[in-house]
Structures are given as C-alpha cells and as structure tokens.
Amino acid sequence: MTMSDFLELLAADVADSSAPGIAATNRVRTVLFECLFNHLADERVESLFTILGFEHDFDCYAIAGYPARSAARTAKEIEKIVADFGGVCLTAKRPIGNSTAVVALIRPVGAATPEIICNTIAPSFAADRPIALGPQRTGADGAMRSIQATLYCLQAAPALAATVQPLPRPLRTDDALPERALIGDADARDELVRVVYGSLTAAGPDDPTLLTVSTFLKFGGSLETTAKELNVHPNTIRYRLKRAAESTGWDATDPREAYVLITAIALGRVAEA
C-alpha cells in the first residue's frame, strides 16, 4: 500500500467517525508526520493539519534534537511548555543514524519568539548534542520544509562541528547550508544557488562581484594577490568584498562564511553548465 492509499483510507476513517477521540487523533498525527518526513504536503496533508487544529494558512516552525531521557518524556515536556506559552505543538520521533530525534512542529502565538521557545525547551534535549531550529514557514508545505531542514541539520552537525567550535545552540538551519546541500537537502542547495550565487550574479555579466569573490577565495583570502590578479588596487577588492557580503549575507573574509560562498559558487556554476 502506498502512502497515497493510506491517506485515502485514513481520510475515510476520520470522515466516518463522529467522535474520533484520542486514538483516531493519534493516528492522524502519526500519518501526518510520516507524510512530512517523506516530503508530502498536498491537500490531503492540509486536511490532516486542519483536523489537528492547524488552519490552512498557519505559520509554524520546527525544532529537533535528541532527548535528554526518553523520547516520549521529551515530547510530553515540549508540548506542555509550548501550551503554557499559549502555542500549539505537535511532536514525533524520527530515527537519525543510530539515534532517535524528537521533532516538534510549533504554531507560534503571541510574543514568544522561536528563540525563546527553543531556549525554554532546551533542557528537555541532551545537553551534549545539537538542537536544530528551523525557519518559520506557512502552511503544510512550509511545515514540511521546516521539518526537513531541521532533520538535515542534525545529520550535518557532526561535519559542522569539525570546523565550528562550539556549535551554536540552537543550531539554525542556515548555519549548516553547505553541509545540508552536500548530504542531499534540495532546499539548501536551492538557497545556495538561487539566493547566494544569484546575489553574486544579479547585476549581470559585466559586474565584477562574482569574479572578485571567486578570485579572492581561489587565492586563499589574499587581498594583494587578488588585486594583482585583477589588476586593481587592494582597496577596490575590499570595497567589492564588502558589497558582496551585504548582498549575499556571507562574508568572504570569514573562514566559515567563505566555505559557504565556495559551495554556493560551485553549485551555481554546475547549475548553469
């Protein structure tokens, strides 16, 4: 039976029940997360969200991490904390390698920002392992993408930890863009190509921004060598790099951010080939 068949059966099951109760609600939640974990976010998934109290154009964000104790206890603690803030939270378990992560999908309410919620629920997660905070998005498709970003972020964290110490807590999904792209996250790859590489090439082929940044990175961040290669003054290189940092959000003079730019340029050139 395919996921599509299962969704049809579940929809019929819920529609036939005048009082679904806890068991049926839990089935809906389980199937909903299986859909989101498997990149499904069609109108049937939107219907599952509606059953669980998430309206069509709801805002949401995901948080994922490894439980401090049991996954069930961590999920229960997170749901209570979010409810105390006046928000709505759905949780699920998801295997990652040899571990089990707890994923929370949260509909924000009031002044409690994602950072406040994340810091408040942090003690429910293992202190020596990463917590991933996903972007705030809208609707079923946005929920799926925020969840996927956090899961890829947790998978990418060991590689990121080799170059970034200590890891930010929480770890924002944008912090691991290159690593996420390298392990198959299509959204991370798209952001690197469309947003980062796109910013470097937005002014057209005659604009020197891409050439300057790529040359600077090629020569290991040497202003003098880059200036000599491009036959301009080092101050011109400084100005162009500053402008590139403002447009892309990533600074080529910072080693970690330079790696983001290197990855974006490589992926962008592959996409254009």
C-alpha positions, 0 to 999 in steps of 0.5 A: 500500500502506498502512502497515497492509499493510506491517506485515502483510507485514513481520510475515510476513517476520520470522515466516518467517525463522529467522535474520533477521540484520542486514538483516531487523533493519534493516528492522524498525527502519526500519518501526518508526520510520516507524510512530512518526513517523506516530503508530502504536503498536498491537500490531503496533508492540509486536511490532516493539519486542519483536523489537528487544529492547524488552519490552512494558512498557519505559520509554524516552525520546527525544532529537533534534537535528541532527548535528554531521557526518553523520547516520549518524556521529551515530547510530553515536556515540549508540548506542555511548555509550548501550551503554557506559552499559549502555542500549539505543538505537535511532536514525533520521533524520527530515527537519525543514524543510530539515534532517535530525534524528537521533532516538534512542529510549533504554531507560534502565538503571541510574543514568544519568539522561536528563540525563546521557545527553543531556549525554554525547551532546551533542557528537555534535549541532551545537553551534549548534542545539537538542537536544530531550529528551523525557519518559520514557514506557512502552511503544510508545505512550509511545515514540511520544509521546516521539518526537513531542514531541521532533520538535515541539520542534525545529520550535518552537525557532526561535519559542522562541528569539525570546523565550528567550535562550539556549535551554536545552540540552537543550531539554525538551519542556515548555519549548516547550508553547505553541509545540508546541500552536500548530504542531499537537502534540495532546499539548501542547495536551492538557497545556495544557488538561487539566493547566494550565487544569484546575489553574486550574479544579479547585476549581470555579466559585466559586474565584477562581484562574482569574479572578485569573490571567486578570485579572492577565495581561489587565492586563499583570502589574499587581498594583494594577490587578488588585486594583482590578479585583477589588476586593481588596487587592494582597496577596490577588492575590499570595497567589492568584498564588502558589497558582496557580503551585504548582498549575499549575507556571507562574508568572504573574509570569514573562514566559515562564511567563505566555505559557504560562498565556495559551495554556493559558487560551485553549485551555481556554476554546475547549475548553469553548465 
